[in-house]
Amino acid sequence: MAHHPKGDFDLSRAVWQRAEGDDSEGAVEVAFVDDLIGMRNSAEPDGPILVFTQAEWDAFVGGAQDGEFDLD
């Protein structure tokens, strides 16, 4: 269990998934556990996990869809 200020992210129940067809070593993986969303680097499965609430996840995904994080 990863203790986090937003709640406990139960690693034992995490089913990590990545974008369909992405078999790269350093893919972004996400897992939905109860009302928290975890994100990690597949190259470091025991490394740090970013933990989002549902509202934070929705804002992140919305920003990505709107191009908020585009570098050009």
N, CA and C atoms as an extended XYZ file, in Angstrom:
216
Properties=species:S:1:pos:R:3:atomname:S:1:resname:S:1:resid:I:1 pbc="F F F"
N         0.854       -1.172        0.000 N   MET     1
C         0.000        0.000        0.000 CA  MET     1
C         0.902        1.237        0.000 C   MET     1
N         0.638        2.159       -0.879 N   ALA     2
C         1.385        3.419       -0.924 CA  ALA     2
C         0.577        4.479       -0.185 C   ALA     2
N         1.125        4.960        0.918 N   HIS     3
C         0.425        5.986        1.691 CA  HIS     3
C         0.636        7.328        1.009 C   HIS     3
N        -0.436        8.044        0.856 N   HIS     4
C        -0.416        9.302        0.129 CA  HIS     4
C        -1.383       10.257        0.818 C   HIS     4
N        -1.101       11.555        0.808 N   PRO     5
C        -2.014       12.510        1.460 CA  PRO     5
C        -3.448       12.453        0.904 C   PRO     5
N        -3.597       11.990       -0.318 N   LYS     6
C        -4.930       11.911       -0.934 CA  LYS     6
C        -5.659       10.630       -0.561 C   LYS     6
N        -4.965        9.720        0.095 N   GLY     7
C        -5.539        8.431        0.469 CA  GLY     7
C        -4.545        7.331        0.190 C   GLY     7
N        -4.889        6.130        0.559 N   ASP     8
C        -4.002        4.999        0.345 CA  ASP     8
C        -4.250        4.404       -1.038 C   ASP     8
N        -3.184        4.350       -1.819 N   PHE     9
C        -3.252        3.755       -3.152 CA  PHE     9
C        -2.825        2.303       -2.988 C   PHE     9
N        -3.763        1.383       -3.111 N   ASP    10
C        -3.535       -0.038       -2.856 CA  ASP    10
C        -2.837       -0.686       -4.048 C   ASP    10
N        -1.510       -0.764       -3.962 N   LEU    11
C        -0.710       -1.329       -5.050 CA  LEU    11
C        -1.082       -2.772       -5.358 C   LEU    11
N        -1.536       -3.523       -4.367 N   SER    12
C        -1.873       -4.929       -4.584 CA  SER    12
C        -3.095       -5.079       -5.494 C   SER    12
N        -3.885       -4.036       -5.611 N   ARG    13
C        -5.083       -4.084       -6.457 CA  ARG    13
C        -4.904       -3.329       -7.765 C   ARG    13
N        -3.732       -2.740       -7.963 N   ALA    14
C        -3.481       -1.953       -9.180 CA  ALA    14
C        -3.294       -2.875      -10.376 C   ALA    14
N        -4.036       -2.589      -11.431 N   VAL    15
C        -3.877       -3.282      -12.711 CA  VAL    15
C        -3.340       -2.227      -13.670 C   VAL    15
N        -2.049       -2.286      -13.909 N   TRP    16
C        -1.387       -1.263      -14.710 CA  TRP    16
C        -1.688       -1.475      -16.194 C   TRP    16
N        -2.008       -0.375      -16.859 N   GLN    17
C        -2.313       -0.419      -18.286 CA  GLN    17
C        -1.627        0.741      -18.990 C   GLN    17
N        -1.409        0.559      -20.274 N   ARG    18
C        -0.760        1.598      -21.076 CA  ARG    18
C        -1.531        1.740      -22.379 C   ARG    18
N        -1.165        2.727      -23.156 N   ALA    19
C        -1.836        2.958      -24.430 CA  ALA    19
C        -1.739        1.705      -25.288 C   ALA    19
N        -2.824        1.399      -25.951 N   GLU    20
C        -2.866        0.224      -26.816 CA  GLU    20
C        -1.745        0.280      -27.853 C   GLU    20
N        -1.009       -0.802      -27.968 N   GLY    21
C         0.055       -0.886      -28.947 CA  GLY    21
C         1.388       -0.316      -28.488 C   GLY    21
N         1.433        0.277      -27.298 N   ASP    22
C         2.691        0.851      -26.795 CA  ASP    22
C         3.449       -0.233      -26.047 C   ASP    22
N         4.507       -0.742      -26.668 N   ASP    23
C         5.310       -1.762      -26.019 CA  ASP    23
C         6.710       -1.248      -25.683 C   ASP    23
N         6.842        0.079      -25.628 N   SER    24
C         8.142        0.682      -25.324 CA  SER    24
C         8.512        0.420      -23.867 C   SER    24
N         9.811        0.443      -23.611 N   GLU    25
C        10.307        0.163      -22.262 CA  GLU    25
C         9.912        1.247      -21.264 C   GLU    25
N         9.830        2.487      -21.702 N   GLY    26
C         9.532        3.595      -20.802 CA  GLY    26
C         8.138        4.154      -20.999 C   GLY    26
N         7.164        3.298      -21.181 N   ALA    27
C         5.789        3.748      -21.399 CA  ALA    27
C         5.176        4.284      -20.109 C   ALA    27
N         4.248        5.186      -20.259 N   VAL    28
C         3.458        5.658      -19.124 CA  VAL    28
C         2.377        4.611      -18.862 C   VAL    28
N         2.240        4.209      -17.610 N   GLU    29
C         1.201        3.261      -17.224 CA  GLU    29
C         0.296        3.911      -16.184 C   GLU    29
N        -0.984        3.578      -16.240 N   VAL    30
C        -1.944        4.084      -15.262 CA  VAL    30
C        -2.721        2.926      -14.654 C   VAL    30
N        -3.183        3.131      -13.434 N   ALA    31
C        -4.025        2.157      -12.749 CA  ALA    31
C        -5.101        2.917      -11.983 C   ALA    31
N        -6.321        2.412      -12.048 N   PHE    32
C        -7.467        3.006      -11.366 CA  PHE    32
C        -7.824        2.106      -10.178 C   PHE    32
N        -7.665        2.638       -8.964 N   VAL    33
C        -7.960        1.888       -7.746 CA  VAL    33
C        -8.885        2.738       -6.883 C   VAL    33
N       -10.093        2.255       -6.716 N   ASP    34
C       -11.116        2.989       -5.980 CA  ASP    34
C       -11.248        4.394       -6.575 C   ASP    34
N       -11.067        5.431       -5.763 N   ASP    35
C       -11.247        6.787       -6.279 CA  ASP    35
C        -9.915        7.489       -6.559 C   ASP    35
N        -8.843        6.707       -6.687 N   LEU    36
C        -7.531        7.273       -6.996 CA  LEU    36
C        -6.989        6.685       -8.298 C   LEU    36
N        -6.168        7.463       -8.966 N   ILE    37
C        -5.532        7.037      -10.210 CA  ILE    37
C        -4.031        7.161      -10.008 C   ILE    37
N        -3.305        6.089      -10.306 N   GLY    38
C        -1.855        6.102      -10.205 CA  GLY    38
C        -1.233        6.140      -11.590 C   GLY    38
N        -0.086        6.788      -11.694 N   MET    39
C         0.652        6.857      -12.952 CA  MET    39
C         2.118        6.569      -12.653 C   MET    39
N         2.735        5.716      -13.495 N   ARG    40
C         4.148        5.378      -13.294 CA  ARG    40
C         4.839        5.183      -14.637 C   ARG    40
N         6.151        5.076      -14.578 N   ASN    41
C         6.989        4.787      -15.736 CA  ASN    41
C         7.202        3.276      -15.758 C   ASN    41
N         6.862        2.617      -16.859 N   SER    42
C         6.982        1.158      -16.924 CA  SER    42
C         8.425        0.690      -16.793 C   SER    42
N         9.398        1.543      -17.112 N   ALA    43
C        10.803        1.169      -16.984 CA  ALA    43
C        11.227        1.099      -15.517 C   ALA    43
N        10.446        1.705      -14.621 N   GLU    44
C        10.742        1.697      -13.186 CA  GLU    44
C         9.495        1.293      -12.405 C   GLU    44
N         9.053        0.036      -12.538 N   PRO    45
C         7.801       -0.368      -11.884 CA  PRO    45
C         7.798       -0.238      -10.365 C   PRO    45
N         8.974       -0.237       -9.755 N   ASP    46
C         9.053       -0.050       -8.304 CA  ASP    46
C         9.418        1.381       -7.939 C   ASP    46
N         9.447        2.255       -8.939 N   GLY    47
C         9.797        3.656       -8.730 CA  GLY    47
C         8.602        4.463       -8.243 C   GLY    47
N         8.721        5.778       -8.302 N   PRO    48
C         7.656        6.649       -7.805 CA  PRO    48
C         6.359        6.514       -8.604 C   PRO    48
N         5.271        6.763       -7.916 N   ILE    49
C         3.932        6.749       -8.518 CA  ILE    49
C         3.292        8.098       -8.264 C   ILE    49
N         2.815        8.728       -9.331 N   LEU    50
C         2.024        9.942       -9.169 CA  LEU    50
C         0.596        9.508       -8.865 C   LEU    50
N        -0.018       10.129       -7.880 N   VAL    51
C        -1.385        9.769       -7.485 CA  VAL    51
C        -2.295       10.958       -7.714 C   VAL    51
N        -3.396       10.718       -8.418 N   PHE    52
C        -4.374       11.744       -8.752 CA  PHE    52
C        -5.725       11.399       -8.138 C   PHE    52
N        -6.478       12.418       -7.737 N   THR    53
C        -7.894       12.228       -7.439 CA  THR    53
C        -8.625       12.211       -8.782 C   THR    53
N        -9.876       11.844       -8.783 N   GLN    54
C       -10.631       11.825      -10.040 CA  GLN    54
C       -10.718       13.219      -10.657 C   GLN    54
N       -10.931       14.236       -9.825 N   ALA    55
C       -11.016       15.613      -10.344 CA  ALA    55
C        -9.685       16.054      -10.951 C   ALA    55
N        -8.579       15.710      -10.303 N   GLU    56
C        -7.263       16.061      -10.843 CA  GLU    56
C        -7.000       15.324      -12.153 C   GLU    56
N        -7.372       14.050      -12.199 N   TRP    57
C        -7.190       13.255      -13.427 CA  TRP    57
C        -8.000       13.854      -14.570 C   TRP    57
N        -9.246       14.199      -14.299 N   ASP    58
C       -10.105       14.794      -15.333 CA  ASP    58
C        -9.497       16.096      -15.857 C   ASP    58
N        -8.954       16.922      -14.953 N   ALA    59
C        -8.322       18.177      -15.368 CA  ALA    59
C        -7.070       17.904      -16.198 C   ALA    59
N        -6.268       16.925      -15.803 N   PHE    60
C        -5.061       16.558      -16.545 CA  PHE    60
C        -5.413       16.069      -17.946 C   PHE    60
N        -6.347       15.145      -18.044 N   VAL    61
C        -6.743       14.601      -19.352 CA  VAL    61
C        -7.352       15.699      -20.215 C   VAL    61
N        -8.189       16.535      -19.639 N   GLY    62
C        -8.779       17.648      -20.385 CA  GLY    62
C        -7.721       18.596      -20.919 C   GLY    62
N        -6.722       18.905      -20.090 N   GLY    63
C        -5.630       19.772      -20.523 CA  GLY    63
C        -4.842       19.150      -21.662 C   GLY    63
N        -4.595       17.852      -21.567 N   ALA    64
C        -3.869       17.150      -22.641 CA  ALA    64
C        -4.680       17.171      -23.940 C   ALA    64
N        -5.966       16.951      -23.828 N   GLN    65
C        -6.820       16.970      -25.029 CA  GLN    65
C        -6.896       18.359      -25.650 C   GLN    65
N        -6.796       19.399      -24.830 N   ASP    66
C        -6.861       20.779      -25.322 CA  ASP    66
C        -5.512       21.307      -25.800 C   ASP    66
N        -4.456       20.478      -25.688 N   GLY    67
C        -3.134       20.896      -26.141 CA  GLY    67
C        -2.376       21.725      -25.124 C   GLY    67
N        -2.824       21.749      -23.893 N   GLU    68
C        -2.197       22.568      -22.862 CA  GLU    68
C        -0.729       22.212      -22.635 C   GLU    68
N        -0.365       20.976      -22.902 N   PHE    69
C         1.008       20.525      -22.637 CA  PHE    69
C         1.845       20.383      -23.906 C   PHE    69
N         1.327       20.833      -25.043 N   ASP    70
C         2.087       20.758      -26.302 CA  ASP    70
C         3.338       21.615      -26.183 C   ASP    70
N         4.435       21.126      -26.722 N   LEU    71
C         5.705       21.837      -26.614 CA  LEU    71
C         5.960       22.801      -27.766 C   LEU    71
N         5.192       22.718      -28.818 N   ASP    72
C         5.459       23.648      -29.938 CA  ASP    72
C         4.505       24.796      -29.975 C   ASP    72
